[in-house]
Amino acid sequence: MRGILHAELSDGSIRSLPCDSVILAVGYKEDNSLYHEVEFDVPEIYLLGDAKKVNNIMYAVWDAFEVANHI
Ligand SMILES: Cc1cc2nc3c(=O)[nH]c(=O)nc-3n(C[C@H](O)[C@H](O)[C@H](O)COP(=O)(O)OP(=O)(O)OC[C@H]3O[C@@H](n4cnc5c(N)ncnc54)[C@H](O)[C@@H]3O)c2cc1C
């Protein structure tokens, strides 16, 4: 069934959009399960990027740089 999505924009205005469904891509959470699964089985392992802390591409790149720089 077609509905109307009312979205409040960053400037405070309201925009209404006709839609069939709405997907909210929010509330990211780290997935470090693989790291914890194998951390004691391999001699050297590093947790970095989104798996360590959900952030953005710059964080992931700098995190990887820092880790690689200290190996
Ligand atoms: C919808 C969305 C939009 C985004 N938009 C932006 C943006 O505009 N600007 C910005 O700076 N950041 C954005 N980000 C965040 C950015 O994408 C992440 O912060 C960044 O990609 C993290 O890099 P990463 O290398 O840590 O993880 P990822 O890029 O997620 O890479 C992890 C890789 O590991 C692989 N993998 C996972 N499990 C396994 C396994 N068991 N075996 C083998 N491979 C595996 C995955 O398939 C993936 O290829 C966005 C994120 C999302 C979800």
The ligand as an SDF file (V2000), in Angstrom:
LIG
                    3D

 53 58  0  0  0  0  0  0  0  0999 V2000
   25.2330    2.5310    3.9970 C   0  0  0  0  0  0  0  0  0  0  0  0
   26.5740    3.0950    4.4030 C   0  0  0  0  0  0  0  0  0  0  0  0
   26.9770    4.3110    3.8990 C   0  0  0  0  0  0  0  0  0  0  0  0
   28.1900    4.8650    4.2730 C   0  0  0  0  0  0  0  0  0  0  0  0
   28.5800    6.0640    3.7590 N   0  0  0  0  0  0  0  0  0  0  0  0
   29.7570    6.5930    4.0810 C   0  0  0  0  0  0  0  0  0  0  0  0
   30.1920    7.8290    3.5200 C   0  0  0  0  0  0  0  0  0  0  0  0
   29.4910    8.4640    2.7250 O   0  0  0  0  0  0  0  0  0  0  0  0
   31.4120    8.3060    3.8990 N   0  0  0  0  0  0  0  0  0  0  0  0
   32.2200    7.6560    4.7790 C   0  0  0  0  0  0  0  0  0  0  0  0
   33.3250    8.1170    5.0710 O   0  0  0  0  0  0  0  0  0  0  0  0
   31.8280    6.4700    5.3280 N   0  0  0  0  0  0  0  0  0  0  0  0
   30.6170    5.9300    4.9950 C   0  0  0  0  0  0  0  0  0  0  0  0
   30.2350    4.7410    5.5380 N   0  0  0  0  0  0  0  0  0  0  0  0
   31.1170    4.0740    6.4990 C   0  0  0  0  0  0  0  0  0  0  0  0
   32.2420    3.3400    5.7670 C   0  0  0  0  0  0  0  0  0  0  0  0
   31.6970    2.5690    4.7080 O   0  0  0  0  0  0  0  0  0  0  0  0
   32.9450    2.4270    6.7700 C   0  0  0  0  0  0  0  0  0  0  0  0
   33.3360    3.1700    7.9050 O   0  0  0  0  0  0  0  0  0  0  0  0
   34.1870    1.7810    6.1470 C   0  0  0  0  0  0  0  0  0  0  0  0
   33.8310    1.0990    4.9570 O   0  0  0  0  0  0  0  0  0  0  0  0
   34.8110    0.8180    7.1340 C   0  0  0  0  0  0  0  0  0  0  0  0
   35.8670    0.1340    6.4790 O   0  0  0  0  0  0  0  0  0  0  0  0
   36.3360   -1.2720    7.0040 P   0  0  0  0  0  0  0  0  0  0  0  0
   37.4410   -1.6880    6.1010 O   0  0  0  0  0  0  0  0  0  0  0  0
   36.5990   -1.2180    8.4650 O   0  0  0  0  0  0  0  0  0  0  0  0
   35.0820   -2.2480    6.8160 O   0  0  0  0  0  0  0  0  0  0  0  0
   34.3240   -2.6840    5.4940 P   0  0  0  0  0  0  0  0  0  0  0  0
   34.4460   -1.6480    4.4180 O   0  0  0  0  0  0  0  0  0  0  0  0
   32.9500   -3.0820    5.9450 O   0  0  0  0  0  0  0  0  0  0  0  0
   35.1370   -3.9510    4.9920 O   0  0  0  0  0  0  0  0  0  0  0  0
   35.0600   -5.1880    5.6450 C   0  0  0  0  0  0  0  0  0  0  0  0
   35.1770   -6.2680    4.5800 C   0  0  0  0  0  0  0  0  0  0  0  0
   35.3320   -7.5350    5.2210 O   0  0  0  0  0  0  0  0  0  0  0  0
   34.4970   -8.4550    4.5640 C   0  0  0  0  0  0  0  0  0  0  0  0
   34.1830   -9.5230    5.5210 N   0  0  0  0  0  0  0  0  0  0  0  0
   33.3670   -9.4760    6.5910 C   0  0  0  0  0  0  0  0  0  0  0  0
   33.3570  -10.6700    7.2340 N   0  0  0  0  0  0  0  0  0  0  0  0
   34.1910  -11.4600    6.5470 C   0  0  0  0  0  0  0  0  0  0  0  0
   34.5930  -12.8260    6.6970 C   0  0  0  0  0  0  0  0  0  0  0  0
   34.1580  -13.5950    7.6980 N   0  0  0  0  0  0  0  0  0  0  0  0
   35.4610  -13.3280    5.7930 N   0  0  0  0  0  0  0  0  0  0  0  0
   35.9250  -12.5650    4.7650 C   0  0  0  0  0  0  0  0  0  0  0  0
   35.5800  -11.2800    4.5640 N   0  0  0  0  0  0  0  0  0  0  0  0
   34.7240  -10.7540    5.4430 C   0  0  0  0  0  0  0  0  0  0  0  0
   33.2780   -7.6720    4.1290 C   0  0  0  0  0  0  0  0  0  0  0  0
   32.5990   -8.3180    3.0720 O   0  0  0  0  0  0  0  0  0  0  0  0
   33.9310   -6.3560    3.6940 C   0  0  0  0  0  0  0  0  0  0  0  0
   34.3250   -6.4000    2.3350 O   0  0  0  0  0  0  0  0  0  0  0  0
   29.0210    4.1670    5.1780 C   0  0  0  0  0  0  0  0  0  0  0  0
   28.6150    2.9360    5.6750 C   0  0  0  0  0  0  0  0  0  0  0  0
   27.4120    2.4030    5.2910 C   0  0  0  0  0  0  0  0  0  0  0  0
   26.9890    1.0610    5.8320 C   0  0  0  0  0  0  0  0  0  0  0  0
  1  2  1  0
  2  3  1  0
  2 52  2  0
  3  4  2  0
  4  5  1  0
  4 50  1  0
  5  6  2  0
  6  7  1  0
  6 13  1  0
  7  8  2  0
  7  9  1  0
  9 10  1  0
 10 11  2  0
 10 12  1  0
 12 13  2  0
 13 14  1  0
 14 15  1  0
 14 50  1  0
 15 16  1  0
 16 17  1  0
 16 18  1  0
 18 19  1  0
 18 20  1  0
 20 21  1  0
 20 22  1  0
 22 23  1  0
 23 24  1  0
 24 25  2  0
 24 26  1  0
 24 27  1  0
 27 28  1  0
 28 29  2  0
 28 30  1  0
 28 31  1  0
 31 32  1  0
 32 33  1  0
 33 34  1  0
 33 48  1  0
 34 35  1  0
 35 36  1  0
 35 46  1  0
 36 37  1  0
 36 45  1  0
 37 38  2  0
 38 39  1  0
 39 40  1  0
 39 45  2  0
 40 41  1  0
 40 42  2  0
 42 43  1  0
 43 44  2  0
 44 45  1  0
 46 47  1  0
 46 48  1  0
 48 49  1  0
 50 51  2  0
 51 52  1  0
 52 53  1  0
M  END
$$$$
